[in-house]
């Protein structure tokens, strides 16, 4: 899971830690909802992201 994902909403990179969780470059926990959508766990904000494939 070495590929980073780009967050179009705030310009951060998300670094996956598993198939459905990752940390962005600001330290926020992000959870994959779909291939191109993630939710910021702390705030509940939805983010459009580059393709985040479920590799498992």
matplotlib code that plots the C-alpha trace (Angstrom):
import matplotlib.pyplot as plt

x = [0.0, 2.7, 0.7, -0.4, -3.9, -4.5, -7.3, -8.8, -10.7, -7.7, -4.7, -3.3, -1.8, -3.3, -1.0, -2.9, -2.3, -4.8, -7.3, -9.8, -7.8, -5.0, -3.4, -3.3, -0.3, -1.9, -2.2, -5.9, -7.3, -9.2, -11.5, -12.2, -15.9, -15.6, -12.9, -13.0, -14.5, -13.1, -14.3, -12.2, -12.9, -12.6, -14.7, -17.0, -16.1, -16.4, -13.5, -13.2, -9.9, -7.9, -8.7, -8.2, -8.6, -9.5, -6.6, -7.8]
y = [0.0, 2.4, 4.6, 8.0, 9.4, 13.0, 14.9, 17.3, 19.2, 20.5, 19.5, 17.0, 13.6, 10.6, 7.8, 4.5, 2.4, -0.3, -0.9, 1.6, 3.9, 6.4, 9.5, 12.8, 15.1, 17.2, 14.1, 13.6, 10.1, 9.4, 6.5, 5.3, 5.2, 4.6, 4.6, 8.4, 9.5, 9.5, 10.9, 12.7, 10.8, 13.6, 16.2, 14.0, 16.0, 14.3, 14.6, 13.8, 12.0, 10.4, 6.7, 4.8, 1.2, -1.5, -3.9, -6.5]
z = [0.0, -0.9, -3.3, -2.0, -2.8, -3.7, -1.8, -4.3, -1.6, 0.4, -1.7, 0.9, 0.2, 1.9, 2.8, 3.2, 6.3, 5.3, 2.5, 4.1, 6.4, 5.9, 7.3, 5.3, 5.2, 8.0, 10.3, 9.9, 9.8, 6.5, 5.8, 2.3, 1.4, -2.3, -4.9, -5.2, -1.9, 1.7, 5.0, 7.5, 10.7, 13.2, 11.4, 9.3, 6.2, 2.8, 0.4, -3.3, -3.8, -6.6, -7.1, -3.8, -4.9, -2.3, -2.8, -0.3]

ax = plt.figure().add_subplot(projection="3d")
ax.plot(x, y, z, "-o")
ax.set_aspect("equal")
plt.show()
